[in-house]
């Protein structure tokens, strides 16, 4: 979590500095805003990608859990019948 915060701060600094130095006018006055908006968009994209990965992982875990439950139920039933 800390690495994400540090990376976001570094990104904003690395984007804002060239905008302050290299341009004049609207880009210079809005350099902080531009850096914040682009950082937010990048964070949004990362969150969406991780959400998709989580959905697929959760689905696979659910399917695996159902198979294990069925196997466990069958094993317990076989043990009960064997007695």
N, C-alpha and C positions, 0 to 999 in steps of 0.2 A: 504494500500500500504506500509506504514511504517513497519507494522508487518512482511510483506514478506521479506523486506530488512534485518530487524533484525534477522529473522529466518535463512536466508541464511548465514549471517555472523556468527551466533552462530554455525550453522551446520559445516561450514568450519573450525572453531576453534576447535570444538569438535572432528572432524575427523583428523585434522592435528596434534594436540598435541600427541595423542597416536602413530601416525606413526613416529613422530620425536623421541619420547622417547623409544618406544618398539622395534624398528627395526634398523638394520644397513644396509648399502649398498644402493641398488637402491630405496627401499621404503623411506628411510630417505631423500635422495636427491630429491625425487619426491613427497614428502608428500603434498606440497602445490598444485601441479598439480593434484594429485589424488583427493584431497578434492574439487578442483574447477570443475573437470570433473564430479565427482559423483553429486555435487550440480547442475550442469547444466543438467544432465540427469534427476534428480528428478524434476527440474523446467519444463523440456520439457514434462514429463509425466503429471504433474499437468496442464500445459497449454492445452495439448491434451484432457484431461478429461473435463476441463472446456469448451473447444470448443464444445465438444459433447453435454454437458448439455445446452449450449447456443443455439445450433442448434435445439434441441428438444423444448426448451422453445420458441424460435422464431417461430417455426412451429405451436405450439399450440396457440400462440398469433395471428398469421396470420389467423388460422382457426376461432378463436373466433371473430376476427375483421370482417371477412367476414360474419359470422352469424349475428353479430350486425348490420352491414351495411344493410343486407337484411331485418332484422326486422325493422330497422329505416325507410328504403325505403317503406316498406309495411305500416307502421304506418302513415307516412306522406301522402301516396297516399290515405289511408282510410280517413284521416282528410280532405284532399282536396275534395274527392268525397262526403263527408258528408255535405259540405257547399253548 
